[in-house]
Amino acid sequence: MTDEKIVVGLDIGSTKVCAVAGRLVRNKDHATLEVLGVGRAASDGVTKGSVVNITKTAKAIEQAISEAANQSDLDIQVVNVNFSGQHVAARRQSGSITRSSPGDEVTISDINHLLGDMYRTVIPPGMEIVHVLPMDFTVDSELGVEDPVGRNGVKLGAEFQIITAQTNAATNTRKCVERADNGRIKREQMLLSPLASSLAVLTAEEREAGVALVDIGGGTTDVAIYHRNVLRHMAVFPWAGNTLTADIQEGCKVLPPQAELLKTKFGCADPADVKLNEVVSVPGLAGRQPKDVLLKNVAIIMEERLKEIAAMVQAEITRSGYEHKLLGGIVLTGGTASVPGIERIFQRVTGMDVRIGYPDQLERNPRADLVGDPAYATALGLVWAGFKSLDERISFVSDPARHIEPRPAMPATPNPLYGREKEPNGRKEEKAKETETKEKTGWGVWKAIKSFLNDDIGNTERY
């Protein structure tokens, strides 16, 4: 059975801006995603996951959404959007409330009350809370409660993961979405990139058993650790795919576009897989001879940088305290996860089981083949976010005070006003009369006030 609801995910990354439109297909034993349209544009206004140029990013968003809308024949007006950046941080914090009706069972309203209080937590200036995700609850003196709804108790508490971001960076992300397509695009949800990616590539068994999701994008490497189906730890590193490109550029003495091509077309994480005499001829500058680059050297450069990233991931897993609890090992996703041999590097450095996370819960069609790559995990996860929750125990994952009422994607129409009807002439005349009446009323009140003041000022006997 196909769901009529259509969701659009907008991935604003350091190398690309991608829009994916999809809807849910409910099968007998599982659900899959039907991809309706895909749009992609180069990202020139994002650095290390953060929007630094709103105008350029807004144009890229408009281009990606327009392409996805043309493919799917939809009028896209609302999207789920991601955010990331080295400024993103997570911390653990406890909170509690005393229930007003202690004789009754705990309800979802009590949990919402507690969540709402946590969004008002005092944080450093220049930062804002973007996600509050509960780990374990407490009901009175009972600790480690996974789901408190239905239990009796007076005091409800929980330990939370509070995820914060720089206010300026989060505001820039919101602005570039709101300015795209002359302000027609609205956002329904704004999710941290690894949280979105987890919806697309992690299985329920992995989240329950314990797993570390490592999303290696263009500008940042994001780590999200799950255990017993709950987010336990999160971290962001400012070294990722673009760092590999910069290393190749420096090590092989080539231009940035040539370094990117060497990485994507000929790159390999394990030098043992490359023959010593394999050479690629790179065009030189104008009037100069082409330059031969040994692919063995490219592989050595990439291996060393990926070993450093793997070591940082291992250190973060150890710091989280879940090093020996992750039965699911490590799942690599993001564009850089497509580098051949990368899983072997992470296995050697971390000593853990490693697999590549492909978004495979898709209905087979030509568009699904376009997005079956780890580079599209975040965009597809944002689509999934419209159909399933990050945490079934809570009603919202972002501050409800920032919520904007969404407008669903609608079938495209030839109407140049995108389905919005023009006002009838009669209604325009009524509005004009109302405005005129208000203006007259306002002027009459002003004249009365002015007359009263003049009379009072002129009549000194009153004072």
N, C-alpha and C positions, 0 to 999 in steps of 0.2 A: 504494500500500500504506500502510495506517495503522499507525503505531507504537502499541503498547499502553501505553507509558510516558506518564504524565500529569505535567506540571510546572506549578507555580503560581508566578507572579511577583507580588511584593508591593512596590509603589512607595509609599514613605513620603515624601510631598512637603510643601511648605510650604502648599499650598492644598487638596490632596486626598490621601487614602489610597486606593489602587486595587489591587485583586487581580484577576488574570486567570489562568484555568486553560486550558491548551491541550495539544495533542498534535501530533506530527509526521505529515505526510502526504507520503510519498515518491512523487513523480511520475517520469516517465521521465528528464527532463533537469534537474529541480530539485526542491527540497523546499519545502513550504509549511506554514503553521501553521494548525491548526483550532482556533478559539476555542470552548471549551466553556461558559465562564461568566465573567461580569464583575461585579465588585462595587465600589462606590465610596462613600466617606464623607468628610464635611468634616474637614479637618485643623486642629485648634485647638491642638495641643500641639507644633507644629514651627515654628521661626523660622529663616529664612535657611538652610534645609536641615538644621538640627540639631534633634534631639529635646530639648525643654526641659521638657515635662510628660509623664512616662511614663504616668501613669494615663489622661489624655485620649487619648494616642496609642494605648495598648493597647485602649481602647474602640473607637476608630475602626478599628483593625486587625480587631478581632473583628467589627464590623459589615460591613466590606468582604468579609472572608473568608466570613462567613455568607451574604451575598448571592450571592457567586460559587459557593459550595457548593450553594445551593438551585437555582440555574440549571443547574448541571452534574450535579446528583445525585451529588455526591462527598462523601466524608468527608475533608476537607483536614486533614492533619496536619503537612506539611512544606512550606516555601516557600523560594524564592530572594528575598532582600531587598536593597534598595539602600541606599546612604548617600551623603551629600554634606555640604556646609557650607563656610563661608569658612575654616575651620581646616585644610582638606585641602591638602596641599602635595606636590610631587614634586621629586625631585632625582636627578641622575645620579651613579652610583657604580660603580666597577669592583671586581671580585672574581675570585679564581682559586683553584684547587686543584691539588695534585700527585696524579695518579692512582696508585693502589696497584698496578695491573697495566698498566704502560706498554706491554707487548707486544701487548695486545689493543686492539681498536677502541673508540672512545668509545661508551658506551651511554646510554640514558635514565636509568639509575641514577646515572651520573656527573653528569648535569645536575641531577637531583634533589638530589644531595649539595651541589652548588654553590648551588642555590637555597636549600636549608635553611640553609646558612651565612650567606647574605645576610639571611635573616630574623632572624639574631642580631646584626645590625649595631647598633652603639651609636648611639642617637639621643637628642635632648634629653629631659629628664624631662617626664612628662605627655603624651608622644606614643607612638604605637605604629605599627608597620609593618603595613599592611593588604594591600598588593600589592607583589610583586617581579616585574617583567616584563623579560625580557632584550631587548636591542636586537641588537647584533652580538657574535658569539663570537670567541675567538682560540684556536687550537690550536698550542701551541709558539710559533713566530715568525710564523705565518700569521694575518693580520688580516682582519677583515670577513667572517668565516664566518657564513653565514646559519643553517645546520644542521650541527652538528659530529658528529652521530651517524653512525658508520661510518668516521670518520677515525682515523688512527693519530697518537698523540701522548702526551707525558708530562704537560704542563701544559695544563689547560683553564681558560680565563678568559672573561669577558664584561663588557660594559658594560650596566648595568641602569637602569631607571626604578624608583626606590623611592618608593612613594606612602605617605605618613604621614597620620595623623589624630589629633586629641586623644583621649586614652584615655577621658576622661569622656564625650565625645560618642559614640564608638563603643560604649562600654558601655551608654549609654542606649538606643541603637538595639537592641542585643541584648536588653536587659531588657524593652523594650516588646513585642517579639515573643514572648519566653518567657512573659510574664504574660498575654498574650491568651488568651481562652477557657480560663481556669483552668489555664494551663500546658500545654495540649495541643499548641500549635503549636511546631514546631521549625524551625530554619533549616538549609538545606543549604549555600548559598553566600551570601556578602555581597559585593556588587560596587559599585564606584564608579559613580554614575549615568551619566556619559557613556560609560563602557565598556559598560554594558548597552545604552544607546541605540544605540551604534554597531552592535551585532549586529542591530538591527531596521531601521535605515535606510540603512546604508552598503553599497555593493556591493563585491565583491572587487576589481574593477578600480579603484575609487576609492581603496581602502586601499593598493593597490600603486602607483598613480600619484602619490599624495600628496593628502591632503585634510584640511581643518580642520573638525571637527564642533563646532558651537556649540549647546549645549543651553540654551535660555533658559526656565527654569522660573518658579516663583512667587517663590522666595527667592534663588536664585543663578543665575548664568550660568556654565556649565562649558564649557571649551575642551579638546578632545583632538585632537592633531595626529598623523596617521598618514603614514608614508612607507615604501614597500617592505614593506607589510603589517605594519608594526611600530609600536607607540605610541612616538612620539619626544618628545612634550612634553604637559604637562597643566597647567591653571590653573583657578582658581575665583574669580569676582567676586561680591561681595555685592549686586549690583544686577540686578534682573530684573523680572518682571511685577508684583510687589507695589510696586516702586518707581514704575512707571508709574501704578498706582492712587493712590499717595500724592501724586504730582505733580498728577494730575487733581483730587484732593480739595482740594489747596491752591490750585491755579490757578483752579478753578471755584467754590470755596467751597461744596462739597456734602459730605454724609456719606460715610463709607467704603463702605457698601453701594451707594450711588448712584454713586460713582466707579467701582466695579467693574463695574456694569451699563453705564455709559457706555463703558467700555473694551471690554467683551466684545461688546456689542450694536451699538454705533455707532462704535467706535474705528477709526482709520485712521492709517497711518504716513506718508502723503503728503497734505499739505493741498491739493495741486492736484486731488485726486480728490473734494474736498468743495465743494459750492456754498456761496456766502457766506451765503445766507439760510436754510440748513438749521438748524432749532432743535428742541431736545427740551425738553419741560416736565418738570421734576423736582419731585416733591412737596416742599412745605416742611414745617417743623416744625408741631406741633399748633397750630391756630388762625391759621396764617400762609398767605400766598398761595404758590402754586407758583412755582418759579424757572425762567426760560428760560435754556437753555445753548446757545450757538452751537457746533455740531459742528466748525466751522472751528477754533475755539480748542482744542477737545479734540485735534484732529489736530496742531495746531502743538505742543502740549505733548508729545504722544507722539513726534512726529518728533525733537524736540530731545533727549529722553532716549535714544531708540534710536540717534541719531547718536553720543552719548557712549559707549554700549555698543559700537557698531561700532568706534569709535576705539580703545577699550581692547582689543578683539579683534585689531585690526590691529597694535597695539603689541606684543601678546603673540606674534603670529605672527612679527614682525620679531625679537623677542628670542630666539625659538626657533632662528633661523638657517635656517628652511625657507621663507622668504618667496617665493623664486623656484623652489621645488621642488614646489609644490602644484598639479599639473596638474588635479586634481579640484576646485580652488577651495574654497568654503565650503558646508557643508550645515547649514541651520538646522533645529532641531527643538525640542521642548518646547512647552508651551501658548502661549507668547508668539509662537512662530513662525507662528501662525495669524492674526496681525494683518495685514489687507490692506495690501499695499505694502511690507512689511518687507524683502523681498529687494532692492527698488530702493534703499532706504536703505543697505544693506550694500554693494551694488555701487558706489554713488557714493563711499562713504567708503573702502572697501578697494581698489577697482579690480580686484576678482577676480570670477570667475564665482560665482554664488550660486544655490542651489536650495533649496526647502523639502523636508525629509526626512519623507516619509510612510511609515509601516510598511505596505508594500503586499504583502509575501509572505504573504498570508493566503488561506485557503480561503473562498470566498464563502458567507456565511450571515448572518442578521440580527445575530448577535452581533459578527461581524467588522466590520459597518458601524458599530457602537458605538465600536470601538477603532481605526478607520482614521484617527484624528486624530493630529497630532504630539504632543499632550498625553499619549498613551498609549505613546510610543516606549520609555520606560524600563521600564514594566511588561511590554510584549511582549518587550523585549530580555532581561529576566530569565527569561522562559519559554524563549526561544531558548538561553539559557545552559545549560539542561538538556540540550540536544541538540548544541551545537557549542561548541568551546573558543575563548577569547579568543586563544590562541596555541597552535597545534598542536604546537609544539616542546617544550612543558612539560606536566607532569602535574597541576600545581595552580597556582592563581592567588592563593591565600590561605595563611596560615600553617597547615601541616598539624597543628601542635600544638593549634590551636583547632577542629579539625574535629569535627563532631557527626554520628554515624551517623544518616542520615535514615530516616524512615518514609514510604513512598510514599502518594500519594492513592489512596484505595480507594472503590469504589462504596458509596454510603450504605446503611445498614441501619437497621431500626427499633430495634436494640439501644441502650438509653440509655447503655451504657458504650462506645459508638463502636467496636464490634467486639471489645472486650477481654472475654474470657470470665471469668465469675466463678469463684473457686476452689471446688472441691468441698468438702463438709463434712469428708470424711475427711482431706483435705490440711490443712485448718485445724486439726484435732485433732493431726495429726502436728507441725505448726509449734508448737502450744502446748506439746506434750511436749518438743520440742527446746529451746524457750525455758526451760522449767522446769528441764531438765537442766543447761543452761548456767548458770542462776542458782545452782542448788545447787552445781555444780562451782566456780563463782567464789567462793561463800561459804565452801566448804571450804578453798580455797587461802588465802583471807583469814584464816581462823581459825588455820591452820597458821603463817602469817607472824607473826600477833599473838602466838601462844604462844611462838614462837622468840624474838621480841624481848623479851617479858616475862621469859623464862628468862635471857636474856643480861643484861638490866638488873639482875635480882635477884641474879645470881651474880657478885659483885665479884672473886672469886678469879681469874677468867679475865683480868683486866686488870691 
